[in-house]
């Protein structure tokens, strides 16, 4: 099937605006700083060729093999919402967004910068992925991914943007491999600019006295980016952000596995319970990816900046 291009991109933008849908791209702090240097959200090919630092992904080799290394990616949902605001399930647990704690949210007009837009029903890192064959070919086809295909049936404005669950997508499209829609764009300069940036949501981790949200806001302000910066909101009456910070503090020293979290009696009951639910729900694979990416791309990066701001004073440097 052909990807969405030409005038059909305008139809896609209209569809998104009618449904109040945005384009989401999450990244690590290290990568966000590289994006700023490059002037937009880049392909991984552009980052690699620039020589600037970025977080390695497990899917990098697959992206090269599947000919999407030079595409700009994003999603139609906030993958961090489930952990922050979702209902607690005693038999499983979600991870925070594996791609990073810095969520860039764009208005749909950003697609005007693309030569073509491919919305596929599974990740490009999947086996034998074929972007051209798997892309939905029109805005009308994309409309079928929504829970309320007839927008007038949506009970409220939020529901207009609800996307069908995996089993519903598989049934709608007759595709047993359908998982979660993913967006990839061909852009002539391999980056989507910040012109249509609407807001940035940040998980406010703190290391060495530096708050990630404040650092992102400082960079955003210094580079005159559009939009606002918000700290992610967490479910009231619970300690999900505190639990994330506790986990991040552990990851500063080294990667920590789910069994290690469960067995460590010094940790908070909430964190150990979370790890147990990850294990029961067979979500360890997703936790491992989240934890490794976060450690490499954000925790060590932010902590390192804190060390630069607060250098260790050696005895020889003291004034006596």
C-alpha positions as CSV (number, residue, x, y, z in Angstrom):
1,X,0.0,0.0,0.0
2,X,1.3,3.5,-0.7
3,X,2.1,5.8,2.2
4,X,0.3,9.1,2.8
5,X,1.7,11.9,0.7
6,X,0.7,15.0,-1.3
7,X,-2.8,16.3,-0.7
8,X,-3.6,13.3,1.5
9,X,-1.3,14.7,4.1
10,X,-3.7,17.7,4.4
11,X,-6.6,15.2,4.9
12,X,-4.6,13.5,7.7
13,X,-3.9,16.8,9.4
14,X,-7.7,17.6,9.2
15,X,-8.5,14.2,10.7
16,X,-6.1,14.7,13.6
17,X,-7.3,18.2,14.3
18,X,-10.9,17.1,14.3
19,X,-10.1,14.4,16.8
20,X,-7.8,16.6,18.9
21,X,-4.9,14.2,18.2
22,X,-1.2,15.2,18.5
23,X,2.0,13.7,17.3
24,X,4.2,12.4,20.2
25,X,7.9,11.8,20.3
26,X,9.6,10.8,23.5
27,X,13.4,10.9,24.0
28,X,16.1,10.8,26.6
29,X,17.8,13.9,27.9
30,X,21.0,13.2,26.1
31,X,19.1,12.9,22.8
32,X,17.0,16.1,23.5
33,X,20.2,18.1,23.6
34,X,21.3,16.6,20.3
35,X,17.9,17.5,18.8
36,X,18.4,21.1,19.9
37,X,21.8,21.2,18.2
38,X,20.3,19.7,15.0
39,X,17.3,22.0,15.0
40,X,14.6,19.4,15.2
41,X,13.6,15.8,15.8
42,X,16.0,13.9,13.6
43,X,16.2,10.5,12.1
44,X,18.7,8.2,13.8
45,X,20.7,8.3,10.6
46,X,21.1,12.0,10.9
47,X,22.2,11.8,14.5
48,X,24.7,9.1,13.7
49,X,26.2,11.1,10.8
50,X,26.3,14.3,12.9
51,X,28.7,12.7,15.4
52,X,26.6,14.0,18.3
53,X,25.7,11.7,21.2
54,X,22.5,9.7,21.3
55,X,21.1,6.7,23.2
56,X,21.6,3.3,21.5
57,X,18.4,1.3,21.0
58,X,18.0,-2.5,20.9
59,X,16.2,-2.0,17.6
60,X,18.9,0.0,15.8
61,X,20.1,-2.9,13.7
62,X,16.6,-3.9,12.8
63,X,15.9,-0.3,11.8
64,X,18.9,-0.4,9.5
65,X,17.8,-3.8,8.0
66,X,14.2,-2.6,7.6
67,X,15.3,0.5,5.7
68,X,13.9,3.0,8.2
69,X,17.1,4.3,9.8
70,X,16.7,7.5,7.9
71,X,13.0,8.1,8.9
72,X,11.7,10.3,11.7
73,X,9.5,8.4,14.1
74,X,6.7,9.2,16.6
75,X,3.5,7.9,18.1
76,X,-0.1,8.7,18.4
77,X,-0.3,8.2,22.2
78,X,1.5,9.2,25.3
79,X,3.2,6.0,26.3
80,X,4.0,7.4,29.8
81,X,0.3,7.8,30.8
82,X,-0.3,4.3,31.8
83,X,2.4,4.3,34.5
84,X,1.6,7.8,35.7
85,X,-2.2,7.7,35.7
86,X,-3.5,4.2,34.9
87,X,-5.4,1.9,37.3
88,X,-3.3,-0.4,39.4
89,X,-3.5,-4.0,38.2
90,X,-2.4,-6.6,40.8
91,X,-1.3,-9.0,38.1
92,X,0.9,-6.8,35.9
93,X,2.3,-3.3,35.7
94,X,3.3,-0.9,32.9
95,X,6.7,0.7,32.5
96,X,7.2,4.4,32.0
97,X,7.8,5.4,28.4
98,X,10.9,3.4,27.3
99,X,12.0,6.0,24.8
100,X,12.5,8.6,27.5
101,X,11.2,11.0,30.1
102,X,11.1,14.0,27.7
103,X,7.9,13.9,25.7
104,X,7.7,16.3,22.7
105,X,4.1,16.9,21.6
106,X,3.5,18.4,18.2
107,X,0.5,19.8,16.5
108,X,-0.5,17.8,13.3
109,X,0.7,20.6,11.0
110,X,4.2,19.2,11.6
111,X,3.3,16.6,8.9
112,X,3.5,19.4,6.2
113,X,7.3,19.1,6.6
114,X,7.2,15.5,5.5
115,X,7.4,14.1,2.0
116,X,5.3,11.2,3.2
117,X,3.8,9.8,6.4
118,X,3.5,6.1,7.1
119,X,1.1,5.0,9.9
120,X,1.7,1.3,10.5
121,X,0.0,-1.1,12.9
122,X,3.2,-2.4,14.5
123,X,6.7,-1.2,15.3
124,X,9.3,-0.8,12.5
125,X,11.6,-2.9,14.7
126,X,9.5,-6.0,14.1
127,X,10.6,-8.9,12.1
128,X,10.3,-8.6,8.3
129,X,8.7,-5.1,8.7
130,X,7.9,-3.5,5.3
131,X,7.0,0.2,5.6
132,X,5.6,0.5,2.1
133,X,3.4,-2.5,2.4
134,X,2.2,-2.0,6.0
135,X,1.3,1.7,5.9
136,X,-2.3,2.8,5.9
137,X,-2.9,4.4,2.6
138,X,-5.3,7.3,3.4
139,X,-6.8,9.4,6.1
140,X,-10.0,7.3,5.8
141,X,-8.0,4.2,6.5
142,X,-6.3,5.9,9.5
143,X,-9.8,6.8,10.8
144,X,-10.4,3.1,11.4
145,X,-7.8,2.9,14.2
146,X,-10.0,5.0,16.5
147,X,-12.3,3.5,19.1
148,X,-15.1,5.7,17.8
149,X,-14.8,5.6,14.0
150,X,-17.9,7.8,13.8
151,X,-16.6,10.8,15.7
152,X,-20.1,11.9,16.7
153,X,-20.3,8.7,18.8
154,X,-17.5,9.8,21.1
155,X,-18.9,10.6,24.6
156,X,-16.5,13.5,25.1
157,X,-13.6,15.3,23.4
158,X,-11.0,13.1,24.9
159,X,-12.7,10.0,23.6
160,X,-12.4,11.3,20.0
161,X,-8.7,10.5,20.1
162,X,-9.0,7.0,21.8
163,X,-7.2,4.3,19.8
164,X,-8.4,0.8,19.6
165,X,-6.8,-1.9,21.7
166,X,-4.6,-4.5,20.1
167,X,-7.3,-7.1,19.7
168,X,-9.7,-4.6,18.2
169,X,-7.1,-3.4,15.7
170,X,-6.4,-7.0,14.7
171,X,-10.1,-7.6,14.1
172,X,-10.7,-4.3,12.3
173,X,-7.8,-4.8,9.9
174,X,-7.7,-8.5,9.7
175,X,-4.1,-8.3,10.8
176,X,-2.9,-10.7,13.5
177,X,0.3,-8.8,13.9
178,X,-1.3,-5.4,14.6
179,X,-0.1,-4.0,17.9
180,X,0.1,-0.3,18.4
181,X,0.1,2.3,15.6
182,X,3.5,3.9,14.9
183,X,4.3,6.9,12.7
184,X,7.4,7.3,10.5
185,X,8.0,10.2,8.1
186,X,10.3,10.8,5.2
187,X,11.6,14.3,5.5
188,X,14.0,15.8,3.0
189,X,16.5,17.0,5.6
190,X,15.7,14.0,7.9
191,X,14.3,16.2,10.7
192,X,11.0,17.6,11.8
193,X,11.5,21.2,13.0
194,X,10.3,22.6,16.3
195,X,8.0,25.1,14.6
196,X,4.8,23.1,15.4
197,X,5.9,22.1,18.9
198,X,2.9,22.4,21.3
199,X,4.3,21.4,24.6
200,X,6.9,19.2,26.4
201,X,6.0,16.9,29.3
202,X,8.9,15.9,31.5
203,X,9.3,13.3,34.2
204,X,11.0,15.5,36.9
205,X,13.9,13.3,38.0
206,X,16.4,15.0,40.3
207,X,20.1,14.2,40.4
208,X,22.8,16.3,42.1
209,X,20.4,19.1,42.7
210,X,19.4,19.3,39.1
211,X,15.7,18.8,38.2
212,X,15.2,17.4,34.7
213,X,12.1,19.5,34.1
214,X,14.0,22.7,35.0
215,X,16.9,21.7,32.7
216,X,14.6,21.0,29.7
217,X,12.7,24.3,30.4
218,X,16.0,26.2,30.5
219,X,17.2,24.7,27.2
220,X,13.8,25.3,25.6
221,X,13.8,28.9,26.7
222,X,17.4,29.6,25.6
223,X,16.6,28.2,22.2
224,X,13.3,30.1,21.8
225,X,11.2,26.9,21.2
226,X,7.4,27.2,20.9
227,X,5.1,25.7,23.5
228,X,5.3,25.2,27.3
229,X,7.1,22.7,29.6
230,X,5.0,20.7,32.1
231,X,6.1,18.3,34.8
232,X,4.2,15.0,34.3
233,X,1.3,14.6,36.7
234,X,0.9,11.4,38.7
235,X,-2.1,9.7,40.2
236,X,-3.2,11.5,43.4
237,X,-2.8,9.7,46.7
238,X,0.0,7.4,45.4
239,X,3.8,7.6,45.3
240,X,4.5,6.7,41.7
241,X,6.9,9.6,41.1
242,X,8.7,8.9,44.3
243,X,9.0,5.2,43.3
244,X,10.4,6.2,40.0
245,X,13.0,8.4,41.6
246,X,13.9,5.6,44.0
247,X,14.4,3.3,41.1
248,X,16.4,5.9,39.2
249,X,18.7,6.4,42.2
250,X,19.5,2.6,42.1
251,X,20.1,2.7,38.4
252,X,22.7,5.5,38.9
253,X,25.1,3.0,40.3
254,X,24.3,0.1,37.9
255,X,21.5,-1.7,36.1
256,X,19.2,-3.3,38.5
257,X,17.1,-6.4,37.5
258,X,13.6,-7.2,38.5
259,X,14.7,-10.2,40.7
260,X,17.2,-7.9,42.4
261,X,14.4,-5.4,43.1
262,X,12.1,-8.0,44.5
263,X,14.8,-9.5,46.8
264,X,16.1,-6.2,48.2
265,X,14.4,-5.8,51.5
266,X,15.9,-2.4,52.0
267,X,13.7,-0.9,49.2
268,X,10.3,0.6,49.7
269,X,7.3,-1.8,49.7
270,X,5.9,0.1,46.7
271,X,8.9,-0.5,44.5
272,X,9.2,-4.2,45.4
273,X,5.5,-4.7,44.8
274,X,5.8,-2.9,41.4
275,X,8.7,-5.2,40.5
276,X,6.7,-8.3,41.5
277,X,3.8,-7.2,39.3
278,X,6.2,-6.6,36.4
279,X,7.4,-10.2,36.9
280,X,3.9,-11.7,37.2
281,X,2.7,-9.9,34.1
282,X,5.8,-11.1,32.1
283,X,6.8,-7.5,31.5
284,X,10.4,-7.9,32.4
285,X,11.6,-7.5,28.8
286,X,10.0,-4.1,28.7
287,X,11.3,-3.1,32.1
288,X,14.9,-4.1,31.0
289,X,14.7,-1.9,27.9
290,X,13.2,1.1,29.8
291,X,15.8,0.9,32.6
292,X,18.8,0.5,30.3
293,X,17.7,3.4,28.1
294,X,16.9,5.7,31.0
295,X,20.2,5.0,32.7
296,X,22.3,5.5,29.6
297,X,20.4,8.5,28.1
298,X,19.1,10.5,31.1
299,X,20.3,9.4,34.5
300,X,24.1,9.4,33.8
301,X,23.7,12.5,31.6
302,X,21.9,14.6,34.2
303,X,24.0,13.4,37.1
304,X,27.1,14.2,35.1
305,X,26.0,17.8,34.6
306,X,25.4,18.0,38.4
307,X,29.0,16.9,39.0
308,X,30.2,19.6,36.7
309,X,28.2,22.2,38.6
310,X,29.4,20.8,42.0
311,X,33.0,19.7,41.5
312,X,34.7,17.6,44.1
313,X,37.1,19.6,46.2
314,X,40.4,17.9,46.9
315,X,42.3,18.5,50.2
316,X,45.0,20.2,48.2
317,X,42.5,22.8,47.0
318,X,41.4,23.9,50.5
319,X,42.7,27.3,51.6
320,X,45.1,26.3,54.4
